[in-house]
Amino acid sequence: MSGFLQNTFNGLVGGAFYALLALGLAVIFGMLRVVNFAHGAFYMLGAFGAYVLLAEAGVPFWAALVIMPLALGLLGMVLERAVIHRLTRLDPLYNFLLTFGLTLILQDLVKSRYGVQSSPYATPAELSGTVDFGLFDFPTYRVFILGFTVLLCVAVWWVLGRTRIGMVVRAATERPELTRAFGIDVGKWVTPVFGFGIALAGLAGVLAAPMRAVNPLMGADLIIVVFAVVVIGGLGSIFGSVAAGFGIGLIQAWGEAYLSDYPLVSQTVVFVVMAAVLLWRPAGLFGREEAPA
């Protein structure tokens, strides 16, 4: 029983990263109809930024947790206005190729400066040790990640559902055409929403730094699974992305624990789930079905 509970907690912690990244992808896709392949690169920059701030400037984890999301969010807003905005009226493939190229550029810039070896990042002293849950002990830092992510997702959900600005952003994300039909200027929300999505990726990167290897390819290893999460939850669905993120985290953890004798199965279970969902509901579990032409 304790083993199952520990695997479940591990799955929820892994799902927390998927949820943050998928939430950012969902709001960006919903508002801009852009598949942001560079999302994983910004996740990597969040982790590397925290590492560089600590190693070269002595900036602690708690400060990096604020600095990096803000810095990357501003960078995302600049990129959206300077480059991505110019291609939004064209076929979405153009922005996909643009963000794919941006990913390669960012990865190569980091590799040329810091190499390809993984860099360690120490867990904050305040979050070292373990928490006793009775049946098992669990690392304090992982408990913090789970609690912090849940609170952040609830806060974002409250803002999107209970405030006027949030409801406009949510409507523009999930039903952009209808929102425009009501006379709301969706365009003025595009840049800040893109920056917000990038900031979430940077925040996830900072959180990942103490528990995952900080290296230039850490985002590339994760982004494919995150895309699967967004498809399962429903492209543009905010709630669906978060729910699917935690769900896929659980499925992965249980698969690695109980299907360890079948590594191919445990590694592909996410994509099997994605295929099954698409066959049953092409718009995703919480996505909006498009009316037939």
C-alpha positions as CSV (number, residue, x, y, z in Angstrom):
1,M,0.0,0.0,0.0
2,S,2.8,2.4,0.9
3,G,4.5,1.7,-2.4
4,F,1.3,2.5,-4.3
5,L,0.8,5.8,-2.4
6,Q,4.5,6.8,-3.0
7,N,4.2,6.1,-6.7
8,T,1.0,8.1,-6.8
9,F,2.7,11.1,-5.1
10,N,5.5,10.8,-7.6
11,G,3.0,10.8,-10.4
12,L,1.3,13.9,-9.1
13,V,4.6,15.7,-8.8
14,G,5.5,14.8,-12.4
15,G,2.1,15.8,-13.4
16,A,2.5,19.2,-11.8
17,F,5.2,20.0,-14.3
18,Y,3.0,18.8,-17.2
19,A,0.1,20.8,-15.9
20,L,2.1,24.1,-15.7
21,L,3.6,23.6,-19.2
22,A,0.3,22.4,-20.7
23,L,-1.6,25.4,-19.2
24,G,0.9,27.8,-20.9
25,L,0.6,26.0,-24.2
26,A,-3.2,25.9,-24.0
27,V,-3.6,29.7,-23.4
28,I,-1.1,30.4,-26.2
29,F,-2.8,28.1,-28.7
30,G,-6.3,29.2,-27.8
31,M,-5.5,32.9,-28.2
32,L,-3.0,32.8,-31.1
33,R,-3.7,29.4,-32.7
34,V,0.1,29.0,-32.5
35,V,1.7,25.6,-31.6
36,N,4.6,26.9,-29.6
37,F,7.3,24.3,-30.1
38,A,9.7,26.6,-28.2
39,H,7.8,26.1,-25.0
40,G,10.3,23.4,-23.9
41,A,13.2,25.7,-24.6
42,F,11.8,28.4,-22.3
43,Y,11.3,25.7,-19.6
44,M,15.1,24.9,-20.1
45,L,15.9,28.6,-19.9
46,G,14.0,28.9,-16.6
47,A,16.1,26.1,-15.1
48,F,19.4,27.4,-16.6
49,G,18.6,30.9,-15.5
50,A,18.1,29.8,-11.9
51,Y,21.4,27.9,-12.1
52,V,23.4,30.8,-13.6
53,L,21.9,33.3,-11.1
54,L,23.0,31.1,-8.2
55,A,26.4,30.1,-9.6
56,E,27.5,33.5,-10.9
57,A,25.6,36.0,-8.8
58,G,24.6,34.1,-5.7
59,V,20.9,34.7,-6.2
60,P,19.0,32.2,-4.2
61,F,16.2,29.9,-5.4
62,W,13.4,32.0,-3.9
63,A,14.5,35.1,-5.8
64,A,15.0,33.1,-9.0
65,L,11.4,31.8,-8.7
66,V,10.3,35.4,-9.2
67,I,13.0,36.8,-11.5
68,M,13.1,34.1,-14.2
69,P,9.3,33.9,-14.9
70,L,9.1,37.7,-15.1
71,A,12.2,37.9,-17.3
72,L,11.1,35.1,-19.7
73,G,7.5,36.5,-19.8
74,L,8.9,39.9,-20.9
75,L,11.1,38.1,-23.5
76,G,8.1,36.2,-24.8
77,M,6.1,39.4,-25.2
78,V,9.0,41.0,-27.2
79,L,9.2,37.9,-29.4
80,E,5.5,37.8,-30.0
81,R,5.4,41.5,-31.1
82,A,8.6,41.3,-33.1
83,V,8.3,38.0,-34.9
84,I,5.4,35.7,-34.1
85,H,2.7,38.4,-34.6
86,R,3.8,38.8,-38.2
87,L,3.0,35.2,-39.0
88,T,-0.3,34.7,-37.2
89,R,-2.4,35.4,-40.3
90,L,-0.6,32.8,-42.3
91,D,-0.8,29.0,-42.1
92,P,-0.1,27.8,-38.5
93,L,2.7,25.7,-40.0
94,Y,4.8,28.8,-40.4
95,N,4.8,29.7,-36.7
96,F,5.4,26.0,-35.8
97,L,8.5,26.1,-38.0
98,L,9.5,29.4,-36.5
99,T,9.2,28.2,-32.9
100,F,11.0,25.0,-33.9
101,G,13.9,27.0,-35.3
102,L,13.9,29.2,-32.2
103,T,14.2,26.1,-30.0
104,L,17.3,25.0,-31.9
105,I,18.8,28.5,-31.6
106,L,18.2,28.7,-27.9
107,Q,19.6,25.2,-27.3
108,D,22.7,25.8,-29.3
109,L,23.4,29.2,-27.5
110,V,23.2,27.5,-24.1
111,K,25.3,24.5,-25.3
112,S,28.0,26.8,-26.7
113,R,28.3,28.6,-23.4
114,Y,27.8,25.8,-20.8
115,G,28.3,22.6,-22.8
116,V,26.0,19.6,-22.8
117,Q,26.9,18.2,-19.4
118,S,24.2,18.3,-16.7
119,S,24.7,21.0,-14.0
120,P,23.6,20.4,-10.4
121,Y,21.3,22.8,-8.5
122,A,21.0,22.4,-4.8
123,T,17.7,22.0,-3.1
124,P,16.9,25.1,-0.9
125,A,17.9,24.4,2.7
126,E,14.3,25.3,3.9
127,L,12.9,22.4,1.7
128,S,15.5,19.7,2.4
129,G,14.6,16.5,4.3
130,T,11.4,14.5,4.1
131,V,7.8,14.7,5.3
132,D,6.4,11.8,7.3
133,F,3.0,10.8,5.9
134,G,2.7,7.8,8.2
135,L,2.9,5.0,5.7
136,F,5.8,6.5,3.9
137,D,8.2,9.5,3.8
138,F,8.3,11.9,0.9
139,P,10.9,14.6,0.0
140,T,9.9,18.0,1.4
141,Y,10.8,19.7,-1.9
142,R,8.4,17.5,-3.9
143,V,5.6,18.1,-1.4
144,F,6.3,21.9,-2.0
145,I,6.2,21.5,-5.8
146,L,2.8,19.7,-5.6
147,G,1.3,22.1,-3.2
148,F,2.7,25.2,-5.0
149,T,1.5,24.0,-8.4
150,V,-2.0,23.1,-7.1
151,L,-2.4,26.6,-5.5
152,L,-1.1,28.3,-8.6
153,C,-3.5,26.4,-10.9
154,V,-6.4,27.2,-8.5
155,A,-5.3,30.9,-8.5
156,V,-5.2,31.0,-12.3
157,W,-8.5,29.3,-12.5
158,W,-10.1,31.8,-10.0
159,V,-8.7,34.8,-12.0
160,L,-9.9,33.4,-15.3
161,G,-13.3,32.5,-13.9
162,R,-14.1,35.2,-11.4
163,T,-12.5,38.4,-12.7
164,R,-13.7,40.5,-15.7
165,I,-10.2,40.5,-17.3
166,G,-9.8,36.8,-16.6
167,M,-13.2,36.0,-18.2
168,V,-12.3,38.0,-21.3
169,V,-8.9,36.2,-21.6
170,R,-10.6,32.8,-21.0
171,A,-13.3,33.5,-23.6
172,A,-10.7,34.7,-26.1
173,T,-8.6,31.6,-25.4
174,E,-11.4,29.0,-25.7
175,R,-13.9,30.8,-28.0
176,P,-11.9,33.5,-29.9
177,E,-14.3,33.8,-32.8
178,L,-17.4,34.3,-30.6
179,T,-15.5,36.7,-28.4
180,R,-14.7,38.9,-31.4
181,A,-18.3,38.7,-32.5
182,F,-19.3,40.4,-29.2
183,G,-17.0,43.3,-30.1
184,I,-14.2,42.5,-27.7
185,D,-10.7,43.4,-29.1
186,V,-9.0,40.1,-28.7
187,G,-5.8,41.4,-30.3
188,K,-4.8,43.6,-27.4
189,W,-4.7,40.5,-25.1
190,V,-2.5,38.4,-27.4
191,T,0.9,39.7,-26.3
192,P,0.3,39.6,-22.5
193,V,-1.3,36.1,-22.8
194,F,1.7,34.9,-24.8
195,G,4.0,36.3,-22.2
196,F,2.0,34.7,-19.4
197,G,2.3,31.3,-21.1
198,I,6.0,31.7,-21.5
199,A,6.3,32.8,-17.8
200,L,4.6,29.5,-16.7
201,A,7.2,27.5,-18.7
202,G,10.0,29.5,-17.0
203,L,8.4,28.9,-13.6
204,A,8.2,25.2,-14.2
205,G,11.9,25.2,-15.2
206,V,13.0,27.0,-12.0
207,L,10.9,24.4,-10.0
208,A,12.6,21.6,-11.9
209,A,16.1,22.7,-11.4
210,P,16.7,21.2,-7.9
211,M,15.2,17.8,-8.8
212,R,16.1,17.3,-12.5
213,A,19.4,17.5,-14.4
214,V,19.9,21.1,-15.7
215,N,21.1,20.7,-19.2
216,P,20.3,22.3,-22.6
217,L,18.2,19.4,-23.8
218,M,15.9,19.0,-20.8
219,G,13.1,20.8,-22.5
220,A,13.4,18.8,-25.7
221,D,13.0,15.6,-23.6
222,L,9.8,16.9,-22.1
223,I,7.9,18.9,-24.7
224,I,6.7,15.9,-26.8
225,V,4.9,14.5,-23.8
226,V,3.5,17.9,-23.0
227,F,2.1,18.2,-26.5
228,A,0.4,14.8,-26.0
229,V,-1.0,16.1,-22.7
230,V,-2.5,19.2,-24.4
231,V,-4.0,17.0,-27.2
232,I,-5.5,14.7,-24.6
233,G,-7.0,17.5,-22.5
234,G,-8.2,19.4,-25.6
235,L,-6.4,22.0,-27.6
236,G,-7.2,25.4,-26.0
237,S,-9.0,23.9,-23.0
238,I,-7.5,25.4,-19.8
239,F,-9.1,23.0,-17.4
240,G,-8.4,20.0,-19.7
241,S,-4.7,20.8,-19.9
242,V,-4.3,20.9,-16.2
243,A,-6.4,17.8,-15.6
244,A,-4.7,15.8,-18.3
245,G,-1.3,16.9,-17.0
246,F,-1.9,15.4,-13.6
247,G,-3.6,12.4,-15.1
248,I,-0.6,11.6,-17.5
249,G,1.8,12.1,-14.6
250,L,-0.1,9.4,-12.7
251,I,-0.2,7.0,-15.7
252,Q,3.5,7.4,-16.3
253,A,4.4,6.8,-12.6
254,W,2.2,3.7,-12.3
255,G,3.5,2.5,-15.7
256,E,7.2,2.9,-14.6
257,A,6.5,1.2,-11.3
258,Y,4.3,-1.7,-12.4
259,L,5.4,-2.2,-16.0
260,S,9.1,-1.9,-15.4
261,D,9.6,-5.4,-17.0
262,Y,8.1,-4.0,-20.2
263,P,10.1,-0.7,-20.8
264,L,8.7,-0.2,-24.2
265,V,5.1,-0.3,-22.9
266,S,5.9,2.1,-20.0
267,Q,7.6,4.6,-22.3
268,T,4.8,4.6,-24.9
269,V,1.7,4.4,-22.7
270,V,1.2,8.2,-22.9
271,F,1.0,8.1,-26.7
272,V,-1.3,5.0,-26.6
273,V,-3.6,7.0,-24.3
274,M,-3.5,10.0,-26.7
275,A,-4.3,7.8,-29.7
276,A,-7.2,6.2,-27.8
277,V,-8.6,9.6,-26.8
278,L,-8.4,10.9,-30.4
279,L,-10.2,7.9,-31.7
280,W,-13.0,8.3,-29.2
281,R,-13.1,12.1,-29.1
282,P,-11.0,13.9,-31.7
283,A,-11.3,17.3,-29.9
284,G,-9.7,15.9,-26.7
285,L,-11.4,15.1,-23.4
286,F,-12.4,18.7,-22.7
287,G,-12.0,20.2,-26.1
288,R,-14.8,21.9,-28.0
289,E,-16.0,19.9,-31.0
290,E,-15.9,21.9,-34.2
291,A,-19.2,22.2,-36.1
292,P,-19.0,20.4,-39.5
293,A,-18.7,22.7,-42.4
